[in-house]
Amino acid sequence: MGWLILALMGAVTFLYGLSVHAALLCLLVKPMPVLALLGWLHDAPPSDYRRWISLGLIFSLIGDVLLAWPGDLFVFGLGAFLVAHLAYLKAYLSDCRHLALLPLILALSVGAVLLGILISNGLGPLLIPVIVYGLAISAMLWRALARLGTEVPKRSALLAAAGAVAFVFSDSVIGINRFVMPFHAAPYVIILSYWLGQWGIAASAFSKKMPTD
């Protein structure tokens, strides 16, 4: 519970920093919620799933710092989150390799629509990085949804799927706000859905069955 309280404190402080445009405060506290989730995740049952989720959170933490750092480090932040999604993808594949055609079609459709919107508004030199990232997050979403209705514990599957959907939503808003149509509430929508997504993904590791000898 202590870790989650720390995450909540960091989140509230960051939101306050956003509201008063305190860039330094935001930079200092932005990593706190994900850092707290990492500490909390250490209490989950040891498994390959937990290790890959932990790695994803570590690279998300790096991405948080890079995106908040003064100057345009967007590409480097994108790269860090790309690795995070690959780690989550590996976690989901560790306990479920079912093809799941419907989730595959859904994830590809979401990715294609979003990429189509972004590309139509011009990405310039970011075209290839954004396409690669879009493929990675679509694959992550596919495998998260693929765990639903399988032998995977139901609560773990639901939390991971909800977390993946929230993460994709957050990234979609980033893309729309940056490349299509900026709007005032975007930073709040982005960060709240991002934190919710990370919490769901981390919480899914607590719903795993304990390994048996």
N, C-alpha and C positions, 0 to 999 in steps of 0.2 A: 504493500500500500504506500510505503514511503516513497518509492520510486515514482509512482503515478502522481503523488502529490507534488513532487519536484517537477515532473513534466507539466502539470497544470500551472504551477507557479511560473515556470519559464514561458508557457504559452500566454498567460495573462500579461506578463511583463512585455513580451514581444508585441502583443496587440496594442498595449498602451504606447509603446515606442512608435508603432505605425501611426497611431492617431495623432501624435504630437510631432511626427517627422524627426524622431531622434535616431538618426542613422547608426551612430556608434552603439547606442543601447541595443538596437535591433541586432547588430552584428554580434554583440557579446552574448545575448540570450537566445538567439535563434536556434543554436545547436542543442539547447538544454532539453527540450522534449524528446528528441530522438536519442540523445545521450542517456536520458533517464529510462527510455524503453530498452536500451541495450543492457543497463543494469538490471532492470526488471526481468528481462528475458533469461538472464543467467539462472533464475530460479525455476525455469521450465525443465521438464525431463530431458536429460542429454540424448541427443539423436543427431543423425545427419541433417534432418530437417531443421533443427534448431541452429546448427552450425551455419548452414547456408543463409538462414534468415538473419542471423547475427552479422554475417558478412555483408548482406544487403543493407542492413542498418548502418554499418560502418561507412560504406561508400555513400549512403544517403547523407550521413553526417558531413562527409567531405563536400558533397554537392551543395549542402545547405550553406556552408562557409563560403564556397566559391561564388555562389549566386548572390550572396549578401555583401561580398567584398567590394570595396570601392573600385570602380573601373569595370569594364565590360569583360567578364570572365564567363560569359554565357556558354561558350563552346566547351570549356573545361568542366563547368558544372554539368552540362549535358552528358559529357563523357563519364563523369562520376556516377550519375544516375543510370546511365546505360549499364555499367557494371553491376549496379544495385539490382536492376531488373533481371539481369542474367543470373544473379545469385538467387533471387526469388524463383526464377524459372527452374533452376536446378533443384531448389527445395521442393517445389511442387512435383517435379519428375521423380524425386526420391521415393515417393510413396504411391504414385499413380502414373501409369503410362498408357492408360486407356485413350484411344484416338479421340473420342468425343467430337464427332463431326459437327453437331449443332453449335457447341461453343466455339469451334474453330471458325465456322462461317460467321458467327456473330462478332468475334474478335477481329477478324479480317475486315468485315464490313465497317465496324467502328473506326478501325485504323485507316481504311481507304477513304472514308468520308472526311475524316479530320485532315488527312494529308492532302486530299483534293482541295479542301477549303484553303489550307495554308499555302499550297503551291500556286493556286490561282491568284493569291494576293502577293506573290513574289517573295522568295526566300533568299535570292542572291547566292552568296557563297555558303550559306547555311543549308542549301538544298540537300546535299548528300548526307551531312550529319543528322539532319532532321528526319530524313527517310530511314536511315539506319536505326535511329532511336525509335521511330514509329513502329518499325518491324519488331524491335525488341520488346517494347511495352505491349504490343498486340499479342506476341507469343506468351508473355507473362500472364496477360489476361486470359488467354485461351486455356493455359494449364491450370490457372486458379479455378476457372469455371468447370474444367474437366473433372475436378475432384468431387464435384457435387453428385450425389446419388451413387457413389462407389463404396468400396469397403473402408474408405477413409472415415474416421470418426466425424459424425455429422456436424458437430459444433466447430471442429477445426476447418472443415470444408466451407461452412457458411461464413465464418469469420475471415478466412483468407479470400474468399470470393468477394465479400463486401469490401474488404480492404483494397483489393485490386481494382474494383470498380471506382472506389473513391479516389485512388491514386490516378487512374486514367482520367477521371473527371478533372482533377486538379491540373494535370498536365495539359489537358485540352483547353482549360481556361487560360493557362499561361500562353499557349500558342495563339489563341484568339486575341488576348489582350496585347500581346507583343507584335503580332503580324497583321491582324485583321482590324479590330476595333477596340482600342483601349477604353476602359470604363473605370470609374472611381472606386467601386467596391471590389475590383478584381484582386488586389493584394489580400483582402480578408477572405474572400471565397477560396482563393488558391491555398492559403496556408491552413485554413481550417479543414478543408477537405483532404489536404495532404497529411496533416496530423492524424485525422480520423482513419485514413487509409493505412498509415504506418502502424497505428494502434491495432487495427484489425488483423494485419499481417502478423505482427508480433504475438498477439493474443492467440492466434491459431496454433502456436507451438505449445500452449498450455493444455490444449484439448487433445493432444496426441496420446495414444495408448503407451503405457510404460513398456519398455523392451522386456521380453521374457528370455530366460536362459534356455 
